[in-house]
Amino acid sequence: MIKYIAFDLVGVLVKEKDILLTSEEKKLEKMFGPNINDSEYLLEAKKIFNDDSIIIGTTEKLIDKLYEPREIDIFKKLKERYKNIKIIIATNHISLVRNFIEKTFESVYLDDILISAEMHKIKPDPEFYEFILKKYKIKPNELLFVDDNIDNINSAKKIGIETIKTDKNSNIFAEIINKIDI
């Protein structure tokens, strides 16, 4: 029985707007995901901007301008349908995305936010998923992981985690219902 649903952020809960970015913004955006910690991001970003406060400010503005929620009320609808299921976001990203998540998604329906830069683990490394299982003291088949990246899905499946592979046209709420209500 599913006790937790873990959502990836970019490509699942939010889409990237098709907007014009400066060359600096493009470089920063490419560095958002694969960070084991925020220090790595800042170190790389210093090649673009020399000042940490400029990096942080530019990054926060970029996240706000770039990401657009797909199904804004998905957490509310899931909590109404499945009263005991916990909902988490588990994303490869830098910590600065936390502010965006907290102001975009109603925290009353969101149980936790796990960010790779804070966990010091990156998908598709099995340790990323094992961290989640240990943190919540659940078995693999009690976690449903929703992601748009096939490597992340395959890695989670190898551990025994239930998965849903989404794409930009998916109705995620409907896919979750189909998976859980079987």
N, C-alpha and C positions, 0 to 999 in steps of 0.2 A: 504494500500500500504506500502511495506517495505521501510523504510528510513535508517535503520541501520542494519548491520549484526555484531553480537558479537560472537567472536570465543573463545572457551576455548583454552588453549595452549597445555598442555600435553595430548596426546591421540587423539588430533584433528589436530593441526597445526604441532606438532612435535611428533615423536615417540622416545621412549627410546631405545638407542642402547643396544644390548646384549653384554655388556662388563664386564670384571672382575673389581669389585670395592674392595677397601680395606674395612676392617670392619668399620673404621671411616667414609669412604665415604657412605657406606650403611646406617649407622645411620643418617648421615646428610640428605641424599636423602629422607628418610622416613619422615623427618620433613619439607620438602619444602611446602607442600600444606596447611595444616590446621592451618595457622597462621593468627590471627586477626591483628597482627602487627609484625614488625621486632624484637622488644624487646623480645617477647616471644621466637622467634627462637634463638636469641643470648643467652638467658638465658639457654635454653635447650642444645644448642651447647657447652656451657661452661662445660658441663659434659663430653664432648669429648676432646675439646681443651680449654686450660685456657686463651688464648690470642685472643682478638677480631680480630686483624689483620690476624692471622692464620685462624680463622674461615671464615672471609670474603674471603681471598685469596683461600682457599681450596674450598669454596662453588662456587666461580666464575669459577674456573678451572673445578669443577665437572659438573656444568651446561653446560659448553662448550663441555666437553668430552662426556656427557651423551645424550644430545638432538640432534636429527637429523630432519631437516624439511621434511615434507611429500610431499606437493605440493608447492614448493618454489615460483612459479609464480601465485598462486591463487589470490592474491590481485590485481595484474596487470590485470589479465584476467577478474576479477569481475568489476573493474573500467572501463575497456574498454567496457564491455557489459552494465553496469548500471552506467552511468555517474554521477547520483545524489545520489547514495547510499554511505553512510559513513561506513567505516570499522573500527572496534575496536577489540582489544583483551581484554577479560575479564576473568581473571584467578585467581584461588586460588593459591597463591605463595608468596614467599618472594620478596622484592623489588630488590634484587640482580639479578633477572631474567631480569630486564629491559635492562641491557647492552646487553645480549644475543639477546633479541628480536630486539633491535635497529640495531644491526650489522647483523642479519640474514635476516630480512624482510625489503624490500625497504620502507623506511619511507614515500616516496612520495605517496605511495598507502595506507598507514596506517594512519587513522585519530586520533586514540587515543589508549592508553594502560591503562587499569584499572587492578590493582593488589590488591588482598584482603588485603595484609599487609598495603597498603597505604589507602585503602578505610575503613578499620576497619570493614569489613563485609565479610562473607564467604558464598559461595554457599553450600548448597541449601537454606539458609535462604532467605526468600522473600525480606528482606531489601537489599540484594545484587542487585536484579533485579530492585527494586524500586529506588535505587540510580541511576542506569543507566537511567531509564525513566525520573527521575527528572532532572538529569544533562543535558540531551539533549532535554528536554521538548517535549517528544514524548509519544504517546499512546502505550499501550502494543502491539496492532496489527501492529504497525509500526516497531517493533523490531523482528528480526529473530535471535534466539539464537542457536548456534551450539555447541554441547557438546557430550562427549562419556559416561557420567555418567547419568544413568536413574533417579536417585534422583534429580539431577540438572535440567534435562529436565522436570520432573513432577512438580517441584516447579515453574519453569518458566511458564508452561502451566496453572497452577492454577490461575496465575495472568492475563492470556490472551495473553501471549507472544507466537509468532509463534516459533516453534522449529524444529530442525533436530537432531535426535539421530544418531551419527556416530559410526563406529567401525574401527578397524585397517585396514580393507580391503575396506572401503568406498572410492568412488570417490567423495570427498566433493564438488568440483566444479559442477559436474553433478547433485548432490542432490540439491544444491542451485538453479541451473537453473530450475530443475523440480518443486521446491517449488514456486519460484517467477514467473515463466512464465505461471503458470496455469491460 
